[in-house]
Amino acid sequence: MADQSTSNTQPTEYKSESKMKHIVSFVAMILLTVAAFVLVLRDVVPVAWVLPLMLGFAVIQVLLQLFTFMHLDQKGSLYYILFIAFGVMVAVISAAGIIFMP
Amino acid sequence: MAHHPVEIKPGMHLETATFEGKNKVMGFWMFLGAETVLFACLFGTYLALRNQTVNGPSGAELFDPVLVAVATAILLFSSLTSVFAMMAMNKLDKKGMLFWLGVTVLLGLSFLVLEIYEFVHYIHEGHTFMSSAFGSSFYALVGTHGAHVTFGIIWISTIMYQAWKWGINTETAPKLFVSSLYWHFIDVVWVFIFTLVYLLGMVG
């Protein structure tokens, strides 16, 4: 049967997701956003460092979003991660290709 | 396919309780992978052309950090309320879920109003889709994101109506879950927009 795997491998009840996890993740995202704004609006680091640092903050924030808010940390997310990772790979190649096109 | 009766209990993953629901969520992640590529191409185009302003205003002259910060806060907060809605859904708390979805939609609407105000302001400053390569690539990228926000608002609203009418069950839960994933994805794209368009534009 198609949904046999559901009843056999996954428990019907699971530990209720804690609101706390999402709030901690949310606060971290806010802090990362504020950090990116501070980098640009205040001269805290040399200009050459601003872009790599900002990109780093953005990547961390997106990973938090994917693995907490979008529930990729839950069991049975392997295929979801594979799909989005493949998308990201093609995306990075495409964007870099366009930017560095002679 | 035939519907298998699923015993609904609070605290279970309703969105993936049926085979159909599982497929819906998996297919949606595939779609999000494709969306990532779409936005990456728009980002690449923008980054390649952002200094081609002809005689129009540049990003450094146009972008207002306060407005961007407010828009970012609104969207980030709406992402959190969308998570709260999904937690309420899995507790079978229909009232709570509709409340948080309502807050999400209202935040989305206020983001959209802010963006329209911003675009109208830019047009008065001489920054339009036609003014330069910077203008075209800017509106193509930020406009596509805005179109996603608009679609998300309409989508979530219609599914709220279905949930209000039919309740939370294995039929409505995957739809609600998938629309919430879409909403988070919109916020993910915005993280890169405020970083690579607005903040990078202010650095020059």
Chai-1 contact restraints between the chains, C-beta under 6 A:
chainA,res_idxA,chainB,res_idxB,connection_type,confidence,min_distance_angstrom,max_distance_angstrom,comment,restraint_id
A,A2,B,F19,contact,1.0,0.0,6.0,A-B,restraint_1
A,D3,B,H4,contact,1.0,0.0,6.0,A-B,restraint_2
A,D3,B,F19,contact,1.0,0.0,6.0,A-B,restraint_3
A,T12,B,M12,contact,1.0,0.0,6.0,A-B,restraint_4
A,E13,B,G11,contact,1.0,0.0,6.0,A-B,restraint_5
A,S16,B,G11,contact,1.0,0.0,6.0,A-B,restraint_6
A,E17,B,M87,contact,1.0,0.0,6.0,A-B,restraint_7
A,H22,B,V83,contact,1.0,0.0,6.0,A-B,restraint_8
A,F26,B,L80,contact,1.0,0.0,6.0,A-B,restraint_9
A,M29,B,L76,contact,1.0,0.0,6.0,A-B,restraint_10
A,T33,B,T72,contact,1.0,0.0,6.0,A-B,restraint_11
A,A36,B,L199,contact,1.0,0.0,6.0,A-B,restraint_12
A,V40,B,L199,contact,1.0,0.0,6.0,A-B,restraint_13
A,V40,B,M202,contact,1.0,0.0,6.0,A-B,restraint_14
A,V40,B,V203,contact,1.0,0.0,6.0,A-B,restraint_15
A,L41,B,P65,contact,1.0,0.0,6.0,A-B,restraint_16
A,V50,B,V203,contact,1.0,0.0,6.0,A-B,restraint_17
A,M54,B,T195,contact,1.0,0.0,6.0,A-B,restraint_18
A,A58,B,V191,contact,1.0,0.0,6.0,A-B,restraint_19
A,A58,B,F192,contact,1.0,0.0,6.0,A-B,restraint_20
A,A58,B,T195,contact,1.0,0.0,6.0,A-B,restraint_21
A,Q61,B,V191,contact,1.0,0.0,6.0,A-B,restraint_22
A,V62,B,V188,contact,1.0,0.0,6.0,A-B,restraint_23
A,V62,B,V191,contact,1.0,0.0,6.0,A-B,restraint_24
A,Q65,B,H184,contact,1.0,0.0,6.0,A-B,restraint_25
A,Q65,B,V188,contact,1.0,0.0,6.0,A-B,restraint_26
A,F69,B,S79,contact,1.0,0.0,6.0,A-B,restraint_27
A,F69,B,V83,contact,1.0,0.0,6.0,A-B,restraint_28
A,F69,B,H184,contact,1.0,0.0,6.0,A-B,restraint_29
A,M70,B,L181,contact,1.0,0.0,6.0,A-B,restraint_30
A,M70,B,H184,contact,1.0,0.0,6.0,A-B,restraint_31
A,Y79,B,M26,contact,1.0,0.0,6.0,A-B,restraint_32
A,Y80,B,W29,contact,1.0,0.0,6.0,A-B,restraint_33
A,F83,B,W29,contact,1.0,0.0,6.0,A-B,restraint_34
A,F83,B,M30,contact,1.0,0.0,6.0,A-B,restraint_35
A,F83,B,G33,contact,1.0,0.0,6.0,A-B,restraint_36
A,I84,B,W29,contact,1.0,0.0,6.0,A-B,restraint_37
A,I84,B,L32,contact,1.0,0.0,6.0,A-B,restraint_38
A,I84,B,G33,contact,1.0,0.0,6.0,A-B,restraint_39
A,F86,B,G33,contact,1.0,0.0,6.0,A-B,restraint_40
A,G87,B,G33,contact,1.0,0.0,6.0,A-B,restraint_41
A,G87,B,T36,contact,1.0,0.0,6.0,A-B,restraint_42
A,G87,B,V37,contact,1.0,0.0,6.0,A-B,restraint_43
A,V88,B,T36,contact,1.0,0.0,6.0,A-B,restraint_44
A,V90,B,V37,contact,1.0,0.0,6.0,A-B,restraint_45
A,A91,B,T36,contact,1.0,0.0,6.0,A-B,restraint_46
A,A91,B,V37,contact,1.0,0.0,6.0,A-B,restraint_47
A,A91,B,A40,contact,1.0,0.0,6.0,A-B,restraint_48
A,S94,B,V37,contact,1.0,0.0,6.0,A-B,restraint_49
A,S94,B,A40,contact,1.0,0.0,6.0,A-B,restraint_50
A,S94,B,C41,contact,1.0,0.0,6.0,A-B,restraint_51
A,A95,B,A40,contact,1.0,0.0,6.0,A-B,restraint_52
A,A95,B,F43,contact,1.0,0.0,6.0,A-B,restraint_53
A,A95,B,G44,contact,1.0,0.0,6.0,A-B,restraint_54
A,I98,B,G44,contact,1.0,0.0,6.0,A-B,restraint_55
A,I98,B,T45,contact,1.0,0.0,6.0,A-B,restraint_56
A,I98,B,A48,contact,1.0,0.0,6.0,A-B,restraint_57
A,I99,B,G44,contact,1.0,0.0,6.0,A-B,restraint_58
A,I99,B,L47,contact,1.0,0.0,6.0,A-B,restraint_59
A,I99,B,A48,contact,1.0,0.0,6.0,A-B,restraint_60
